[in-house]
Structure formats: C-alpha cells, structure tokens
Amino acid sequence: MPNQSGCALTSKDLSVIEDQLTHIATACRVAANYAGQFQNPQLKNVADTVAQHHRQHFDALYAYLNGCQ
C-alpha cells in the first residue's frame, strides 16, 4: 500500500534496496581505495570517477528511500 508520498515498498523491496545500498557503498570504498593507491594520474582519475559515480548512485537511492517515508 502506498504511503503519503506514493511509494509502495514491501519488506522484500526494502531488503533488496538495503542489499543494493551495501553493494554500492562497497564499490565506492573500493574505487576510492584504489584511487588513493594509484601512482599513475590517469588511473587515479579513473578510479576517482568510478568512486564518484557509485557515490551518486548511492545518494540517489538513499534520497529515494527518504522520500518514501
């Protein structure tokens, strides 16, 4: 059943989203870690870009969940 904002998430939906947030956060940390270890500026830039990309996905999904409350 939808709540006031129109979201209709079941407990299964929330579980899947929670798992996805965990995976995205892990990917972001891994990419940021690699960016900190690379000496090559091009590889560092790529890893930074990948980390930022994952962070944007995490933030968007998290914002969606907050809007469903």
Summary of the structure (lengths in Angstrom):
residues: 69
radius of gyration: 15.7
end to end distance: 12.7
largest distance: 51.8
contacts: 159
relative contact order: 0.16
helix: 78%
strand: 0%
